[in-house]
Amino acid sequence: MRKEQNANGELLNEALELFRQVMLPLWHITRTQIHDLVNQEYGITSSQFHTIRRIAWGDTSVSGIAECMHVSRPHVSRAVDELVQKGLVNRKRDPEDRRNIHLSLTEKGEKMINDLHDRQREILIDQFSILGDEELEPLVSALKSMKKVVEHKTKK
């Protein structure tokens, strides 16, 4: 049992080190490309992009978005103001409680998010296209395992 724990501990350490060496730089590269894209093609900042993305994911309040993004409500409010001016976001007061404002994407905002999703997929396809099927199969298996880790963490 002791040998198995040592072997698993070494394997776990190797997996964690590879994760650090691979996933964080890959995330940074992809994130930078997307931020450059939204700035150049849509004229929005990365903060505005994250705000509109949270709205697309179903966060409909400034306070909810601020909490998810770990920023202040005034920061999100400014981003929302600019997104409303650009015609990407709608703001609607709750008739039951006028203090609450519900956010939603306009048709233009939805089109932008869908276009960006397609472009992000293209970016990732370009990055992963250097891998053959024999490399992609274990990668898919590993990513399924990582998904279990994420799902386990989000259930707590």
LINNORGI-V79837 format. One record per run of one state. SS is the DSSP state (helix for helix, strand for strand, loop for the rest). FROM is the first residue (numbers start at 1). TO is the last residue. If there is no record, write none. Layout:
ss=[SS SS]
from=[FROM FROM]
to=[TO TO]
This chain:
ss=[loop helix loop helix loop helix loop helix loop strand loop strand loop helix loop helix loop]
from=[1 2 43 46 57 62 70 73 86 89 94 101 106 107 129 133 156]
to=[1 42 45 56 61 69 72 85 88 93 100 105 106 128 132 155 156]
